[in-house]
Amino acid sequence: MTLSLVSRCPACSKTDKLLRCQGCKVMFYCSKEHQASDRPAHKRACNAIKKAEAKCAEEETKLRNTPGDWTFQANPFENSVGHFWGILETRDYMRARYGVVESLLKIKTTEAVKATLDHILDMLRLCRGDNMGVRSLAPALYLRLGQDQGAYDFVKWWQTTGQESNYNWGDTDLPYLDTKDADAFEGVEYLASAYLDLSYTAAITLLKIRLLLDVKALQNSTLIGQKVPQELLDKIREQLVSTIVANNKEIMDSDDQSLLIKKLEAQVKQMHVSVRKGNKYFWPALLNPGRHLTAPLSAYSHGTVPHMQISLQQSYDSWTETPGAIDVIRKLEKGEDISVGKAGP
């Protein structure tokens, strides 16, 4: 399975020897001629990024130069890491930082997505409690970058340690987002809650689908391996499987993935139901997004259409950039058996 997110020239789709746009720094072109021809289409997004970054830099300078007093410790970037937003003086900066995130999300290149994720993770470093709710964006960004393990570890931490009633968010000496290499094949019972963050359940559903498609593809390559030279088989496997599967020696050395496939199919079905319980509008909207992708976002109640819209807008690209993923959901929504037939890349 190969993800479709890649930096390419929008005019001709070339992916090598690209020139970086010197305005936004996250769009690429094969030549100055193609950059010029694409300028009318790119100009608005490019200018939005430059404007947002300038505003963020302005707010950072202002915050760094704000003198301390009895209610504010000077230079919070060194002295108040982890406590931003709770400190009133930091809020304009955090809003401006999120403005950069929103502008970068308009660009569909690897560099833009990576830059967005870097901003999100640094905003969480500055404000552990995440008063702005930016953490909901992270899992889909990890997935778009092919960092499935990072996505799973992120959600696992927030749904385990992050849910502990005695976790002291004000103590920056405590471990934070420190879950690493959690078992992405484990059961989903701890995630199957109707009140789990919808962006998390959607992301884990997609992750489980990706694992399922990869393992099915590996099984198919094993079946044809009897007729294909080992060297060619190894190349096929490298192209088919994700790093989570490729780094699992037990799976890679096995000639029969049928039990693991059944396990993952059951988990995908369980997550599909969990998302539906959390918001009945999400799956129909994923299959037919229409106006939901451009609907203005607003305050929402759990399980409502506005709730669905914000999660859909946060995660939709991760689904469309994963070949075959939406087809699995379409089958589940029709009540069809997702175990029928072989799965390829």
Secondary structure, DSSP 8 states (H G I E B T S, - for coil): ---S-----TTT---SS-EE-TTTSS-EESSHHHHHHHHHHHHHHHHHHHHHHHHHHHHHHHHHH---BTTB-S-HHHH-TBBBTTBGGGHHHHHHHHHHHHHHTT--SHHHHHHHHHHHHHHHHHBTT-TT-GGGGHHHHHHHTT-HHHHHHHHHHHHTGGG-TT--TT-TTS--S---S--TTS--TTT--TTS-HHHHHHHHHHHHHHHHHHHHHHHHHHHTTTS-HHHHHHHHHHHS-HHHHT-HHHHH-S--HHHHHHHHHHHHHHHHHHHHH-TTHHHHHHS-GGGGTS------TTSHHHHHHHHHHHHHHHHTSTTHHHHHHHHHHT--TTSS----
